[in-house]
Amino acid sequence: MRMIWKGIRAFGLFWYEFIVGDDWTVAAAVGLAIAATWGLAKAGVSAWWLLPIVVVVSLAFSIRRLELRSRKTSARR
């Protein structure tokens, strides 16, 4: 039984690392965008454009945060 739980835990950790990766905010933004796109589509609104915009903007913010963090680290050296 312990082996089964170990496998389930490893499977869950793999998917967490794969989806969330280095920046949980991107995963959260994409998840919210998927939910918003679904909600708008259910309301009859053509919302195909929302998800690509959220992905690009959240990626840009993530890269910017990484750049600023890298600059702070290199300034301390």
N, CA, C and O atoms as a Tripos MOL2 file, in Angstrom:
@<TRIPOS>MOLECULE
protein
  308   307    77     0     0
PROTEIN
NO_CHARGES

@<TRIPOS>ATOM
      1 N           0.8290   -1.2000    0.0000 N.3       1 MET1
      2 CA          0.0000    0.0000    0.0000 C.3       1 MET1
      3 C           0.8690    1.2570    0.0000 C.2       1 MET1
      4 O           0.5420    2.2480   -0.6530 O.2       1 MET1
      5 N           1.9650    1.2050    0.7300 N.am      2 ARG2
      6 CA          2.8660    2.3420    0.8160 C.3       2 ARG2
      7 C           3.4330    2.6820   -0.5580 C.2       2 ARG2
      8 O           3.6310    3.8530   -0.8850 O.2       2 ARG2
      9 N           3.6920    1.6510   -1.3600 N.am      3 MET3
     10 CA          4.2460    1.8500   -2.7030 C.3       3 MET3
     11 C           3.2470    2.5860   -3.6040 C.2       3 MET3
     12 O           3.6450    3.3980   -4.4390 O.2       3 MET3
     13 N           1.9840    2.3090   -3.4410 N.am      4 ILE4
     14 CA          0.9490    2.9700   -4.2390 C.3       4 ILE4
     15 C           0.9080    4.4590   -3.8950 C.2       4 ILE4
     16 O           0.8680    5.3040   -4.7890 O.2       4 ILE4
     17 N           0.9190    4.7810   -2.5910 N.am      5 TRP5
     18 CA          0.8750    6.1850   -2.1760 C.3       5 TRP5
     19 C           2.1250    6.9300   -2.6110 C.2       5 TRP5
     20 O           2.0710    8.1120   -2.9510 O.2       5 TRP5
     21 N           3.2500    6.2300   -2.5990 N.am      6 LYS6
     22 CA          4.5000    6.8360   -3.0510 C.3       6 LYS6
     23 C           4.4170    7.1930   -4.5400 C.2       6 LYS6
     24 O           4.8750    8.2540   -4.9640 O.2       6 LYS6
     25 N           3.8290    6.2930   -5.3150 N.am      7 GLY7
     26 CA          3.6490    6.5380   -6.7430 C.3       7 GLY7
     27 C           2.6720    7.6760   -7.0100 C.2       7 GLY7
     28 O           2.8990    8.5010   -7.8950 O.2       7 GLY7
     29 N           1.5840    7.7200   -6.2440 N.am      8 ILE8
     30 CA          0.5990    8.7920   -6.4020 C.3       8 ILE8
     31 C           1.2210   10.1350   -6.0490 C.2       8 ILE8
     32 O           0.9960   11.1330   -6.7340 O.2       8 ILE8
     33 N           2.0040   10.1540   -4.9760 N.am      9 ARG9
     34 CA          2.6820   11.3950   -4.5570 C.3       9 ARG9
     35 C           3.6730   11.8590   -5.6240 C.2       9 ARG9
     36 O           3.7260   13.0450   -5.9490 O.2       9 ARG9
     37 N           4.4530   10.9320   -6.1640 N.am     10 ALA10
     38 CA          5.4210   11.2760   -7.2110 C.3      10 ALA10
     39 C           4.7060   11.8020   -8.4530 C.2      10 ALA10
     40 O           5.1730   12.7510   -9.0850 O.2      10 ALA10
     41 N           3.5820   11.1930   -8.8030 N.am     11 PHE11
     42 CA          2.8050   11.6350   -9.9510 C.3      11 PHE11
     43 C           2.2760   13.0500   -9.7420 C.2      11 PHE11
     44 O           2.3330   13.8850  -10.6450 O.2      11 PHE11
     45 N           1.7600   13.3100   -8.5380 N.am     12 GLY12
     46 CA          1.2480   14.6410   -8.2200 C.3      12 GLY12
     47 C           2.3440   15.6880   -8.2100 C.2      12 GLY12
     48 O           2.1500   16.7940   -8.7150 O.2      12 GLY12
     49 N           3.4930   15.3530   -7.6420 N.am     13 LEU13
     50 CA          4.6160   16.3020   -7.6260 C.3      13 LEU13
     51 C           5.1250   16.6010   -9.0280 C.2      13 LEU13
     52 O           5.5000   17.7340   -9.3300 O.2      13 LEU13
     53 N           5.1390   15.5790   -9.8900 N.am     14 PHE14
     54 CA          5.5470   15.7990  -11.2690 C.3      14 PHE14
     55 C           4.6370   16.8210  -11.9480 C.2      14 PHE14
     56 O           5.1150   17.7740  -12.5650 O.2      14 PHE14
     57 N           3.3350   16.6200  -11.8320 N.am     15 TRP15
     58 CA          2.4050   17.5380  -12.4900 C.3      15 TRP15
     59 C           2.4410   18.9280  -11.8750 C.2      15 TRP15
     60 O           2.2810   19.9210  -12.5840 O.2      15 TRP15
     61 N           2.6460   19.0120  -10.5710 N.am     16 TYR16
     62 CA          2.7770   20.3200   -9.9310 C.3      16 TYR16
     63 C           3.9920   21.0550  -10.4980 C.2      16 TYR16
     64 O           3.8920   22.2240  -10.8700 O.2      16 TYR16
     65 N           5.1300   20.3780  -10.5640 N.am     17 GLU17
     66 CA          6.3510   20.9950  -11.0820 C.3      17 GLU17
     67 C           6.2030   21.3340  -12.5690 C.2      17 GLU17
     68 O           6.6950   22.3660  -13.0240 O.2      17 GLU17
     69 N           5.5300   20.4720  -13.3170 N.am     18 PHE18
     70 CA          5.3450   20.7040  -14.7460 C.3      18 PHE18
     71 C           4.4520   21.9030  -15.0060 C.2      18 PHE18
     72 O           4.7570   22.7120  -15.8820 O.2      18 PHE18
     73 N           3.3670   22.0380  -14.2740 N.am     19 ILE19
     74 CA          2.4130   23.1250  -14.5060 C.3      19 ILE19
     75 C           2.8700   24.4200  -13.8480 C.2      19 ILE19
     76 O           2.8750   25.4710  -14.4880 O.2      19 ILE19
     77 N           3.2470   24.3560  -12.6010 N.am     20 VAL20
     78 CA          3.6230   25.5670  -11.8700 C.3      20 VAL20
     79 C           5.0390   25.9960  -12.2240 C.2      20 VAL20
     80 O           5.2850   27.1770  -12.4700 O.2      20 VAL20
     81 N           5.9650   25.0570  -12.2530 N.am     21 GLY21
     82 CA          7.3370   25.3660  -12.6280 C.3      21 GLY21
     83 C           7.9880   26.3670  -11.7020 C.2      21 GLY21
     84 O           7.8940   26.2480  -10.4810 O.2      21 GLY21
     85 N           8.6460   27.3540  -12.2810 N.am     22 ASP22
     86 CA          9.3920   28.3350  -11.5060 C.3      22 ASP22
     87 C           8.5290   29.4850  -11.0000 C.2      22 ASP22
     88 O           8.8760   30.1140  -10.0010 O.2      22 ASP22
     89 N           7.4270   29.7710  -11.6570 N.am     23 ASP23
     90 CA          6.6390   30.9480  -11.3000 C.3      23 ASP23
     91 C           5.1640   30.5740  -11.1830 C.2      23 ASP23
     92 O           4.4800   30.3620  -12.1850 O.2      23 ASP23
     93 N           4.6930   30.4990   -9.9530 N.am     24 TRP24
     94 CA          3.3070   30.1010   -9.7250 C.3      24 TRP24
     95 C           2.3260   31.1560  -10.2330 C.2      24 TRP24
     96 O           1.1710   30.8330  -10.5100 O.2      24 TRP24
     97 N           2.7640   32.4140  -10.3620 N.am     25 THR25
     98 CA          1.8410   33.4640  -10.7890 C.3      25 THR25
     99 C           1.4070   33.2780  -12.2380 C.2      25 THR25
    100 O           0.2740   33.6040  -12.5930 O.2      25 THR25
    101 N           2.2920   32.7590  -13.0710 N.am     26 VAL26
    102 CA          1.9280   32.5000  -14.4670 C.3      26 VAL26
    103 C           0.8780   31.3920  -14.5170 C.2      26 VAL26
    104 O          -0.1080   31.5040  -15.2450 O.2      26 VAL26
    105 N           1.0850   30.3270  -13.7470 N.am     27 ALA27
    106 CA          0.1100   29.2340  -13.7160 C.3      27 ALA27
    107 C          -1.2450   29.7200  -13.2020 C.2      27 ALA27
    108 O          -2.2890   29.3340  -13.7270 O.2      27 ALA27
    109 N          -1.2220   30.5660  -12.1760 N.am     28 ALA28
    110 CA         -2.4730   31.0940  -11.6320 C.3      28 ALA28
    111 C          -3.1720   31.9920  -12.6440 C.2      28 ALA28
    112 O          -4.3910   31.9160  -12.8020 O.2      28 ALA28
    113 N          -2.4140   32.8420  -13.3270 N.am     29 ALA29
    114 CA         -3.0070   33.7430  -14.3280 C.3      29 ALA29
    115 C          -3.6190   32.9510  -15.4810 C.2      29 ALA29
    116 O          -4.7100   33.2760  -15.9480 O.2      29 ALA29
    117 N          -2.9310   31.9330  -15.9320 N.am     30 VAL30
    118 CA         -3.4540   31.1160  -17.0330 C.3      30 VAL30
    119 C          -4.6960   30.3480  -16.5790 C.2      30 VAL30
    120 O          -5.6660   30.2330  -17.3280 O.2      30 VAL30
    121 N          -4.6640   29.8240  -15.3540 N.am     31 GLY31
    122 CA         -5.8430   29.1350  -14.8290 C.3      31 GLY31
    123 C          -7.0550   30.0500  -14.7410 C.2      31 GLY31
    124 O          -8.1640   29.6630  -15.1090 O.2      31 GLY31
    125 N          -6.8400   31.2560  -14.2550 N.am     32 LEU32
    126 CA         -7.9410   32.2300  -14.1890 C.3      32 LEU32
    127 C          -8.4140   32.6350  -15.5870 C.2      32 LEU32
    128 O          -9.6090   32.8270  -15.8120 O.2      32 LEU32
    129 N          -7.4770   32.7620  -16.5170 N.am     33 ALA33
    130 CA         -7.8550   33.1250  -17.8880 C.3      33 ALA33
    131 C          -8.6740   32.0150  -18.5420 C.2      33 ALA33
    132 O          -9.6180   32.2890  -19.2820 O.2      33 ALA33
    133 N          -8.3150   30.7780  -18.2720 N.am     34 ILE34
    134 CA         -9.1050   29.6570  -18.8080 C.3      34 ILE34
    135 C         -10.5160   29.6900  -18.2450 C.2      34 ILE34
    136 O         -11.4880   29.5040  -18.9770 O.2      34 ILE34
    137 N         -10.6280   29.9280  -16.9350 N.am     35 ALA35
    138 CA        -11.9560   30.0110  -16.3120 C.3      35 ALA35
    139 C         -12.7540   31.1930  -16.8540 C.2      35 ALA35
    140 O         -13.9540   31.0740  -17.1010 O.2      35 ALA35
    141 N         -12.0910   32.3300  -17.0390 N.am     36 ALA36
    142 CA        -12.7790   33.5090  -17.5690 C.3      36 ALA36
    143 C         -13.2160   33.2870  -19.0140 C.2      36 ALA36
    144 O         -14.3150   33.6860  -19.3990 O.2      36 ALA36
    145 N         -12.3690   32.6570  -19.8040 N.am     37 THR37
    146 CA        -12.7280   32.3680  -21.1980 C.3      37 THR37
    147 C         -13.9300   31.4330  -21.2490 C.2      37 THR37
    148 O         -14.8450   31.6270  -22.0500 O.2      37 THR37
    149 N         -13.9210   30.4250  -20.3950 N.am     38 TRP38
    150 CA        -15.0410   29.4970  -20.3360 C.3      38 TRP38
    151 C         -16.3250   30.2270  -19.9250 C.2      38 TRP38
    152 O         -17.3810   30.0220  -20.5230 O.2      38 TRP38
    153 N         -16.2250   31.0720  -18.9080 N.am     39 GLY39
    154 CA        -17.3980   31.8100  -18.4380 C.3      39 GLY39
    155 C         -17.9520   32.7440  -19.4980 C.2      39 GLY39
    156 O         -19.1650   32.8330  -19.6880 O.2      39 GLY39
    157 N         -17.0600   33.4390  -20.1860 N.am     40 LEU40
    158 CA        -17.5190   34.3350  -21.2560 C.3      40 LEU40
    159 C         -18.1350   33.5530  -22.4130 C.2      40 LEU40
    160 O         -19.1330   33.9790  -22.9940 O.2      40 LEU40
    161 N         -17.5390   32.4100  -22.7440 N.am     41 ALA41
    162 CA        -18.0920   31.5860  -23.8280 C.3      41 ALA41
    163 C         -19.4790   31.0590  -23.4560 C.2      41 ALA41
    164 O         -20.3730   30.9970  -24.2990 O.2      41 ALA41
    165 N         -19.6510   30.6810  -22.1900 N.am     42 LYS42
    166 CA        -20.9730   30.2190  -21.7390 C.3      42 LYS42
    167 C         -22.0030   31.3390  -21.8090 C.2      42 LYS42
    168 O         -23.1920   31.0840  -22.0000 O.2      42 LYS42
    169 N         -21.5390   32.5930  -21.6520 N.am     43 ALA43
    170 CA        -22.4420   33.7440  -21.7150 C.3      43 ALA43
    171 C         -22.6950   34.1890  -23.1510 C.2      43 ALA43
    172 O         -23.4470   35.1350  -23.3880 O.2      43 ALA43
    173 N         -22.0680   33.5080  -24.1070 N.am     44 GLY44
    174 CA        -22.2980   33.8270  -25.5080 C.3      44 GLY44
    175 C         -21.3240   34.8370  -26.0870 C.2      44 GLY44
    176 O         -21.5210   35.3120  -27.2060 O.2      44 GLY44
    177 N         -20.2740   35.1740  -25.3430 N.am     45 VAL45
    178 CA        -19.2780   36.1400  -25.8130 C.3      45 VAL45
    179 C         -18.1360   35.3780  -26.4740 C.2      45 VAL45
    180 O         -17.6720   34.3650  -25.9510 O.2      45 VAL45
    181 N         -17.6920   35.8640  -27.6140 N.am     46 SER46
    182 CA        -16.5450   35.2630  -28.2810 C.3      46 SER46
    183 C         -15.2830   35.7410  -27.5680 C.2      46 SER46
    184 O         -14.8700   36.8880  -27.7380 O.2      46 SER46
    185 N         -14.6710   34.8670  -26.7730 N.am     47 ALA47
    186 CA        -13.5520   35.2690  -25.9200 C.3      47 ALA47
    187 C         -12.2690   34.5170  -26.2590 C.2      47 ALA47
    188 O         -11.4290   34.3220  -25.3810 O.2      47 ALA47
    189 N         -12.0970   34.0970  -27.4920 N.am     48 TRP48
    190 CA        -10.9050   33.3450  -27.8870 C.3      48 TRP48
    191 C          -9.6280   34.1590  -27.6980 C.2      48 TRP48
    192 O          -8.5540   33.5820  -27.5270 O.2      48 TRP48
    193 N          -9.7230   35.4570  -27.7250 N.am     49 TRP49
    194 CA         -8.5830   36.3580  -27.6680 C.3      49 TRP49
    195 C          -8.0360   36.5420  -26.2540 C.2      49 TRP49
    196 O          -6.8980   36.9840  -26.0920 O.2      49 TRP49
    197 N          -8.8170   36.2150  -25.2370 N.am     50 LEU50
    198 CA         -8.4210   36.4840  -23.8540 C.3      50 LEU50
    199 C          -7.2170   35.6520  -23.4160 C.2      50 LEU50
    200 O          -6.2720   36.1870  -22.8340 O.2      50 LEU50
    201 N          -7.2450   34.3800  -23.6850 N.am     51 LEU51
    202 CA         -6.1730   33.4990  -23.2180 C.3      51 LEU51
    203 C          -4.8090   33.8530  -23.8050 C.2      51 LEU51
    204 O          -3.8460   33.9290  -23.0420 O.2      51 LEU51
    205 N          -4.6660   34.0740  -25.1130 N.am     52 PRO52
    206 CA         -3.3440   34.4570  -25.6300 C.3      52 PRO52
    207 C          -2.8170   35.7620  -25.0330 C.2      52 PRO52
    208 O          -1.6190   35.8920  -24.7820 O.2      52 PRO52
    209 N          -3.7010   36.7160  -24.8070 N.am     53 ILE53
    210 CA         -3.2660   37.9850  -24.2310 C.3      53 ILE53
    211 C          -2.7590   37.7780  -22.8030 C.2      53 ILE53
    212 O          -1.7120   38.3090  -22.4320 O.2      53 ILE53
    213 N          -3.4920   37.0160  -22.0110 N.am     54 VAL54
    214 CA         -3.0770   36.7680  -20.6270 C.3      54 VAL54
    215 C          -1.7500   36.0140  -20.5900 C.2      54 VAL54
    216 O          -0.8970   36.3130  -19.7540 O.2      54 VAL54
    217 N          -1.5660   35.0560  -21.4680 N.am     55 VAL55
    218 CA         -0.3130   34.2990  -21.5010 C.3      55 VAL55
    219 C           0.8600   35.2150  -21.8160 C.2      55 VAL55
    220 O           1.8840   35.1640  -21.1350 O.2      55 VAL55
    221 N           0.7230   36.0530  -22.8380 N.am     56 VAL56
    222 CA          1.8130   36.9450  -23.2320 C.3      56 VAL56
    223 C           2.1170   37.9600  -22.1280 C.2      56 VAL56
    224 O           3.2820   38.1910  -21.8050 O.2      56 VAL56
    225 N           1.0920   38.5570  -21.5560 N.am     57 VAL57
    226 CA          1.2980   39.5710  -20.5210 C.3      57 VAL57
    227 C           1.8970   38.9470  -19.2580 C.2      57 VAL57
    228 O           2.8250   39.5110  -18.6780 O.2      57 VAL57
    229 N           1.3910   37.8100  -18.8310 N.am     58 SER58
    230 CA          1.9330   37.1820  -17.6230 C.3      58 SER58
    231 C           3.3660   36.7140  -17.8400 C.2      58 SER58
    232 O           4.1780   36.7800  -16.9170 O.2      58 SER58
    233 N           3.6900   36.2460  -19.0290 N.am     59 LEU59
    234 CA          5.0650   35.8590  -19.3340 C.3      59 LEU59
    235 C           5.9860   37.0720  -19.3140 C.2      59 LEU59
    236 O           7.1040   36.9980  -18.8050 O.2      59 LEU59
    237 N           5.5210   38.1860  -19.8660 N.am     60 ALA60
    238 CA          6.3280   39.4140  -19.8660 C.3      60 ALA60
    239 C           6.5920   39.8920  -18.4400 C.2      60 ALA60
    240 O           7.7120   40.2870  -18.1190 O.2      60 ALA60
    241 N           5.5690   39.8600  -17.5800 N.am     61 PHE61
    242 CA          5.7560   40.2640  -16.1870 C.3      61 PHE61
    243 C           6.6960   39.3120  -15.4540 C.2      61 PHE61
    244 O           7.5080   39.7440  -14.6350 O.2      61 PHE61
    245 N           6.5890   38.0310  -15.7420 N.am     62 SER62
    246 CA          7.4570   37.0570  -15.1030 C.3      62 SER62
    247 C           8.9190   37.2820  -15.4970 C.2      62 SER62
    248 O           9.8080   37.2220  -14.6470 O.2      62 SER62
    249 N           9.1610   37.5350  -16.7590 N.am     63 ILE63
    250 CA         10.5230   37.7970  -17.2270 C.3      63 ILE63
    251 C          11.0480   39.0890  -16.6170 C.2      63 ILE63
    252 O          12.2180   39.1620  -16.2420 O.2      63 ILE63
    253 N          10.2130   40.0950  -16.5140 N.am     64 ARG64
    254 CA         10.6210   41.3720  -15.9270 C.3      64 ARG64
    255 C          11.0000   41.2020  -14.4500 C.2      64 ARG64
    256 O          12.0080   41.7430  -13.9960 O.2      64 ARG64
    257 N          10.1820   40.4440  -13.7070 N.am     65 ARG65
    258 CA         10.5100   40.1920  -12.3010 C.3      65 ARG65
    259 C          11.8360   39.4530  -12.1640 C.2      65 ARG65
    260 O          12.6330   39.7610  -11.2770 O.2      65 ARG65
    261 N          12.0710   38.4900  -13.0290 N.am     66 LEU66
    262 CA         13.3250   37.7500  -13.0080 C.3      66 LEU66
    263 C          14.5020   38.6640  -13.3250 C.2      66 LEU66
    264 O          15.5600   38.5580  -12.7050 O.2      66 LEU66
    265 N          14.3170   39.5520  -14.2810 N.am     67 GLU67
    266 CA         15.3800   40.4960  -14.6440 C.3      67 GLU67
    267 C          15.6980   41.4250  -13.4710 C.2      67 GLU67
    268 O          16.8670   41.6520  -13.1620 O.2      67 GLU67
    269 N          14.6760   41.9560  -12.8260 N.am     68 LEU68
    270 CA         14.9000   42.8440  -11.6860 C.3      68 LEU68
    271 C          15.5780   42.1080  -10.5300 C.2      68 LEU68
    272 O          16.4720   42.6510   -9.8800 O.2      68 LEU68
    273 N          15.1540   40.8820  -10.2800 N.am     69 ARG69
    274 CA         15.7660   40.0800   -9.2270 C.3      69 ARG69
    275 C          17.2310   39.7900   -9.5520 C.2      69 ARG69
    276 O          18.0850   39.8000   -8.6660 O.2      69 ARG69
    277 N          17.5100   39.5340  -10.8220 N.am     70 SER70
    278 CA         18.8830   39.2640  -11.2480 C.3      70 SER70
    279 C          19.7640   40.5140  -11.0860 C.2      70 SER70
    280 O          20.9220   40.4110  -10.6820 O.2      70 SER70
    281 N          19.2160   41.6810  -11.4010 N.am     71 ARG71
    282 CA         19.9650   42.9080  -11.2340 C.3      71 ARG71
    283 C          20.2820   43.1870   -9.7750 C.2      71 ARG71
    284 O          21.3840   43.6360   -9.4610 O.2      71 ARG71
    285 N          19.3320   42.9280   -8.8730 N.am     72 LYS72
    286 CA         19.5760   43.1340   -7.4470 C.3      72 LYS72
    287 C          20.6700   42.1900   -6.9600 C.2      72 LYS72
    288 O          21.5260   42.5870   -6.1700 O.2      72 LYS72
    289 N          20.6490   40.9630   -7.4190 N.am     73 THR73
    290 CA         21.6440   39.9900   -7.0040 C.3      73 THR73
    291 C          23.0310   40.3790   -7.5160 C.2      73 THR73
    292 O          24.0110   40.2830   -6.7760 O.2      73 THR73
    293 N          23.1230   40.8130   -8.7590 N.am     74 SER74
    294 CA         24.4250   41.1780   -9.3270 C.3      74 SER74
    295 C          24.9400   42.4920   -8.7400 C.2      74 SER74
    296 O          26.1510   42.7050   -8.6960 O.2      74 SER74
    297 N          24.0540   43.3730   -8.2900 N.am     75 ALA75
    298 CA         24.4730   44.6430   -7.6870 C.3      75 ALA75
    299 C          25.0900   44.4050   -6.3100 C.2      75 ALA75
    300 O          25.9250   45.1930   -5.8670 O.2      75 ALA75
    301 N          24.6940   43.3400   -5.6340 N.am     76 ARG76
    302 CA         25.2220   43.0440   -4.3070 C.3      76 ARG76
    303 C          26.6300   42.4730   -4.3620 C.2      76 ARG76
    304 O          27.3420   42.4960   -3.3580 O.2      76 ARG76
    305 N          27.0370   41.9700   -5.4950 N.am     77 ARG77
    306 CA         28.3600   41.3310   -5.6120 C.3      77 ARG77
    307 C          29.4250   42.3140   -5.7420 C.2      77 ARG77
    308 O          30.5950   41.9450   -5.8500 O.2      77 ARG77
@<TRIPOS>BOND
     1     1     2 1
     2     2     3 1
     3     3     4 2
     4     3     5 am
     5     5     6 1
     6     6     7 1
     7     7     8 2
     8     7     9 am
     9     9    10 1
    10    10    11 1
    11    11    12 2
    12    11    13 am
    13    13    14 1
    14    14    15 1
    15    15    16 2
    16    15    17 am
    17    17    18 1
    18    18    19 1
    19    19    20 2
    20    19    21 am
    21    21    22 1
    22    22    23 1
    23    23    24 2
    24    23    25 am
    25    25    26 1
    26    26    27 1
    27    27    28 2
    28    27    29 am
    29    29    30 1
    30    30    31 1
    31    31    32 2
    32    31    33 am
    33    33    34 1
    34    34    35 1
    35    35    36 2
    36    35    37 am
    37    37    38 1
    38    38    39 1
    39    39    40 2
    40    39    41 am
    41    41    42 1
    42    42    43 1
    43    43    44 2
    44    43    45 am
    45    45    46 1
    46    46    47 1
    47    47    48 2
    48    47    49 am
    49    49    50 1
    50    50    51 1
    51    51    52 2
    52    51    53 am
    53    53    54 1
    54    54    55 1
    55    55    56 2
    56    55    57 am
    57    57    58 1
    58    58    59 1
    59    59    60 2
    60    59    61 am
    61    61    62 1
    62    62    63 1
    63    63    64 2
    64    63    65 am
    65    65    66 1
    66    66    67 1
    67    67    68 2
    68    67    69 am
    69    69    70 1
    70    70    71 1
    71    71    72 2
    72    71    73 am
    73    73    74 1
    74    74    75 1
    75    75    76 2
    76    75    77 am
    77    77    78 1
    78    78    79 1
    79    79    80 2
    80    79    81 am
    81    81    82 1
    82    82    83 1
    83    83    84 2
    84    83    85 am
    85    85    86 1
    86    86    87 1
    87    87    88 2
    88    87    89 am
    89    89    90 1
    90    90    91 1
    91    91    92 2
    92    91    93 am
    93    93    94 1
    94    94    95 1
    95    95    96 2
    96    95    97 am
    97    97    98 1
    98    98    99 1
    99    99   100 2
   100    99   101 am
   101   101   102 1
   102   102   103 1
   103   103   104 2
   104   103   105 am
   105   105   106 1
   106   106   107 1
   107   107   108 2
   108   107   109 am
   109   109   110 1
   110   110   111 1
   111   111   112 2
   112   111   113 am
   113   113   114 1
   114   114   115 1
   115   115   116 2
   116   115   117 am
   117   117   118 1
   118   118   119 1
   119   119   120 2
   120   119   121 am
   121   121   122 1
   122   122   123 1
   123   123   124 2
   124   123   125 am
   125   125   126 1
   126   126   127 1
   127   127   128 2
   128   127   129 am
   129   129   130 1
   130   130   131 1
   131   131   132 2
   132   131   133 am
   133   133   134 1
   134   134   135 1
   135   135   136 2
   136   135   137 am
   137   137   138 1
   138   138   139 1
   139   139   140 2
   140   139   141 am
   141   141   142 1
   142   142   143 1
   143   143   144 2
   144   143   145 am
   145   145   146 1
   146   146   147 1
   147   147   148 2
   148   147   149 am
   149   149   150 1
   150   150   151 1
   151   151   152 2
   152   151   153 am
   153   153   154 1
   154   154   155 1
   155   155   156 2
   156   155   157 am
   157   157   158 1
   158   158   159 1
   159   159   160 2
   160   159   161 am
   161   161   162 1
   162   162   163 1
   163   163   164 2
   164   163   165 am
   165   165   166 1
   166   166   167 1
   167   167   168 2
   168   167   169 am
   169   169   170 1
   170   170   171 1
   171   171   172 2
   172   171   173 am
   173   173   174 1
   174   174   175 1
   175   175   176 2
   176   175   177 am
   177   177   178 1
   178   178   179 1
   179   179   180 2
   180   179   181 am
   181   181   182 1
   182   182   183 1
   183   183   184 2
   184   183   185 am
   185   185   186 1
   186   186   187 1
   187   187   188 2
   188   187   189 am
   189   189   190 1
   190   190   191 1
   191   191   192 2
   192   191   193 am
   193   193   194 1
   194   194   195 1
   195   195   196 2
   196   195   197 am
   197   197   198 1
   198   198   199 1
   199   199   200 2
   200   199   201 am
   201   201   202 1
   202   202   203 1
   203   203   204 2
   204   203   205 am
   205   205   206 1
   206   206   207 1
   207   207   208 2
   208   207   209 am
   209   209   210 1
   210   210   211 1
   211   211   212 2
   212   211   213 am
   213   213   214 1
   214   214   215 1
   215   215   216 2
   216   215   217 am
   217   217   218 1
   218   218   219 1
   219   219   220 2
   220   219   221 am
   221   221   222 1
   222   222   223 1
   223   223   224 2
   224   223   225 am
   225   225   226 1
   226   226   227 1
   227   227   228 2
   228   227   229 am
   229   229   230 1
   230   230   231 1
   231   231   232 2
   232   231   233 am
   233   233   234 1
   234   234   235 1
   235   235   236 2
   236   235   237 am
   237   237   238 1
   238   238   239 1
   239   239   240 2
   240   239   241 am
   241   241   242 1
   242   242   243 1
   243   243   244 2
   244   243   245 am
   245   245   246 1
   246   246   247 1
   247   247   248 2
   248   247   249 am
   249   249   250 1
   250   250   251 1
   251   251   252 2
   252   251   253 am
   253   253   254 1
   254   254   255 1
   255   255   256 2
   256   255   257 am
   257   257   258 1
   258   258   259 1
   259   259   260 2
   260   259   261 am
   261   261   262 1
   262   262   263 1
   263   263   264 2
   264   263   265 am
   265   265   266 1
   266   266   267 1
   267   267   268 2
   268   267   269 am
   269   269   270 1
   270   270   271 1
   271   271   272 2
   272   271   273 am
   273   273   274 1
   274   274   275 1
   275   275   276 2
   276   275   277 am
   277   277   278 1
   278   278   279 1
   279   279   280 2
   280   279   281 am
   281   281   282 1
   282   282   283 1
   283   283   284 2
   284   283   285 am
   285   285   286 1
   286   286   287 1
   287   287   288 2
   288   287   289 am
   289   289   290 1
   290   290   291 1
   291   291   292 2
   292   291   293 am
   293   293   294 1
   294   294   295 1
   295   295   296 2
   296   295   297 am
   297   297   298 1
   298   298   299 1
   299   299   300 2
   300   299   301 am
   301   301   302 1
   302   302   303 1
   303   303   304 2
   304   303   305 am
   305   305   306 1
   306   306   307 1
   307   307   308 2
@<TRIPOS>SUBSTRUCTURE
     1 MET1         2 RESIDUE 1 A MET
     2 ARG2         6 RESIDUE 1 A ARG
     3 MET3        10 RESIDUE 1 A MET
     4 ILE4        14 RESIDUE 1 A ILE
     5 TRP5        18 RESIDUE 1 A TRP
     6 LYS6        22 RESIDUE 1 A LYS
     7 GLY7        26 RESIDUE 1 A GLY
     8 ILE8        30 RESIDUE 1 A ILE
     9 ARG9        34 RESIDUE 1 A ARG
    10 ALA10       38 RESIDUE 1 A ALA
    11 PHE11       42 RESIDUE 1 A PHE
    12 GLY12       46 RESIDUE 1 A GLY
    13 LEU13       50 RESIDUE 1 A LEU
    14 PHE14       54 RESIDUE 1 A PHE
    15 TRP15       58 RESIDUE 1 A TRP
    16 TYR16       62 RESIDUE 1 A TYR
    17 GLU17       66 RESIDUE 1 A GLU
    18 PHE18       70 RESIDUE 1 A PHE
    19 ILE19       74 RESIDUE 1 A ILE
    20 VAL20       78 RESIDUE 1 A VAL
    21 GLY21       82 RESIDUE 1 A GLY
    22 ASP22       86 RESIDUE 1 A ASP
    23 ASP23       90 RESIDUE 1 A ASP
    24 TRP24       94 RESIDUE 1 A TRP
    25 THR25       98 RESIDUE 1 A THR
    26 VAL26      102 RESIDUE 1 A VAL
    27 ALA27      106 RESIDUE 1 A ALA
    28 ALA28      110 RESIDUE 1 A ALA
    29 ALA29      114 RESIDUE 1 A ALA
    30 VAL30      118 RESIDUE 1 A VAL
    31 GLY31      122 RESIDUE 1 A GLY
    32 LEU32      126 RESIDUE 1 A LEU
    33 ALA33      130 RESIDUE 1 A ALA
    34 ILE34      134 RESIDUE 1 A ILE
    35 ALA35      138 RESIDUE 1 A ALA
    36 ALA36      142 RESIDUE 1 A ALA
    37 THR37      146 RESIDUE 1 A THR
    38 TRP38      150 RESIDUE 1 A TRP
    39 GLY39      154 RESIDUE 1 A GLY
    40 LEU40      158 RESIDUE 1 A LEU
    41 ALA41      162 RESIDUE 1 A ALA
    42 LYS42      166 RESIDUE 1 A LYS
    43 ALA43      170 RESIDUE 1 A ALA
    44 GLY44      174 RESIDUE 1 A GLY
    45 VAL45      178 RESIDUE 1 A VAL
    46 SER46      182 RESIDUE 1 A SER
    47 ALA47      186 RESIDUE 1 A ALA
    48 TRP48      190 RESIDUE 1 A TRP
    49 TRP49      194 RESIDUE 1 A TRP
    50 LEU50      198 RESIDUE 1 A LEU
    51 LEU51      202 RESIDUE 1 A LEU
    52 PRO52      206 RESIDUE 1 A PRO
    53 ILE53      210 RESIDUE 1 A ILE
    54 VAL54      214 RESIDUE 1 A VAL
    55 VAL55      218 RESIDUE 1 A VAL
    56 VAL56      222 RESIDUE 1 A VAL
    57 VAL57      226 RESIDUE 1 A VAL
    58 SER58      230 RESIDUE 1 A SER
    59 LEU59      234 RESIDUE 1 A LEU
    60 ALA60      238 RESIDUE 1 A ALA
    61 PHE61      242 RESIDUE 1 A PHE
    62 SER62      246 RESIDUE 1 A SER
    63 ILE63      250 RESIDUE 1 A ILE
    64 ARG64      254 RESIDUE 1 A ARG
    65 ARG65      258 RESIDUE 1 A ARG
    66 LEU66      262 RESIDUE 1 A LEU
    67 GLU67      266 RESIDUE 1 A GLU
    68 LEU68      270 RESIDUE 1 A LEU
    69 ARG69      274 RESIDUE 1 A ARG
    70 SER70      278 RESIDUE 1 A SER
    71 ARG71      282 RESIDUE 1 A ARG
    72 LYS72      286 RESIDUE 1 A LYS
    73 THR73      290 RESIDUE 1 A THR
    74 SER74      294 RESIDUE 1 A SER
    75 ALA75      298 RESIDUE 1 A ALA
    76 ARG76      302 RESIDUE 1 A ARG
    77 ARG77      306 RESIDUE 1 A ARG
